[in-house]
Every structure is written in structure tokens, then in C-alpha cells.
């Protein structure tokens, strides 16, 4: 989905939760993605996990890393959609 469409969807999501400051919402998104990156990095390197669990960790880690980068790269656009 193009970033402009994601920005519109983000506004709809935010509006559904009430009046949340745009910066607070984006910061929360980045913090959440960072928690996923941190957790799944540990899970990926844990030899006690099954291959399937490590594969899931790798996928989650890749998604959260890419999504966090997208938020940071397009922060101005996302903020403007929330104003």
C-alpha cells in the first residue's frame, strides 16, 4: 500500500481511539516496533527454539525493522496526515 494511503489509514485509526497527539502516536509506533525487533532478535538466536519459531522470529524481525524505517523515513507525511 502506498505511504499516502497508509497515512490516511493511520488517521482513521487514530480518530477511532480519540484525540491522541500525532507525535505521541508515531513515537508509540516506533517504540512498539523496537520492542518487537529486540524480542525477536533474542528469539532468532535462541537455539532452544524450534526451526519454525526461529523462522517466525526472522519474519517478525524483518517486518518490524522495515516498518520502523518506513515510519522514520516518512515521518513528515504521516504527521501531516494526523493534523
C-alpha positions in Angstrom: 0.0 0.0 0.0 1.4 3.4 -0.9 2.6 5.6 2.0 -0.1 8.2 1.3 -2.8 5.6 1.7 -1.2 4.3 4.9 -1.2 7.9 6.2 -4.9 8.2 5.6 -5.5 4.8 7.3 -3.3 5.9 10.3 -5.6 9.0 10.7 -8.7 6.8 10.7 -7.0 4.5 13.3 -6.1 7.5 15.5 -9.5 9.0 15.2 -11.0 5.8 16.4 -9.0 6.0 19.6 -9.7 9.6 20.3 -7.6 12.7 20.4 -4.0 11.5 20.5 -1.2 13.8 19.7 0.4 12.9 16.3 4.0 12.8 17.7 2.9 10.6 20.6 1.2 8.2 18.2 4.3 7.9 15.9 6.6 7.6 18.9 4.5 4.8 20.3 4.6 3.0 16.9 8.4 3.2 16.8 8.7 2.0 20.4 6.4 -0.9 19.7 8.4 -1.9 16.6 11.6 -1.6 18.5 10.3 -3.9 21.2 9.4 -6.5 18.5 12.9 -6.1 17.0 14.6 -6.6 20.4 12.4 -9.6 21.4 12.6 -11.4 18.1 16.4 -10.8 17.8 16.7 -12.8 21.0 14.3 -15.5 19.8 16.0 -15.8 16.5 19.3 -16.5 18.2 17.9 -19.0 20.7 18.9 -22.5 19.8 16.3 -24.0 22.1 13.5 -22.7 19.8 12.3 -24.8 17.0 13.2 -24.0 13.4 9.6 -22.9 12.9 9.8 -20.5 15.8 13.1 -19.1 14.6 11.7 -18.6 11.2 8.7 -16.7 12.7 11.2 -14.6 14.6 13.1 -13.8 11.5 9.9 -12.8 9.6 8.7 -10.6 12.6 12.2 -9.0 12.9 12.3 -8.2 9.2 8.8 -6.7 9.3 9.3 -4.6 12.4 12.6 -3.3 11.1 11.2 -2.3 7.8 8.0 -0.8 9.3 10.0 1.2 11.8 12.2 2.5 8.9 9.2 3.4 6.9 7.7 5.5 9.8 11.0 7.3 10.3 11.5 7.9 6.6 8.0 9.3 6.1 7.5 10.9 9.5 6.7 14.3 8.0 4.0 12.9 5.7 2.5 10.8 8.5 2.5 13.7 10.9 0.8 16.0 8.3 -1.9 13.3 7.8 -2.6 13.4 11.5 -3.0 17.1 11.8 
